[in-house]
Amino acid sequence: MLFSVQVEVSLRDGVADPQGATIERSLPHLGFDGVRGVRVGKSIRFDLESADEAAARAEVEDLCSRFLTNPVIETAEISLTAVDAAGSAS
């Protein structure tokens, strides 16, 4: 089966986010008042061939812990969508 995978990576609670803080400080100068708690993360998307959803999820979790994230300071939210032979979500 083919799966479309989306991984949203964010910093763990309590980990400083200097990029988010810089954005937050800049927003009032651009006329965007009232924005608070800016946090920056990353989104990773790819397709994965796997026997079933459970095997796909296990492989993506392993990929996240070994390569896509720093598990000490980041968390990953994984979304899987089965894709049919025509390339559309099923």
ABEGO torsion letter per residue (X at the ends): XBBBBBBBBBBBBGBBBAAAAAAAAAAAAAGBBGBBGBBBBBBBBBBBBBABAAAAAAAAAAAAAAAABBAAABBBBBBBBBBBAAGBBX
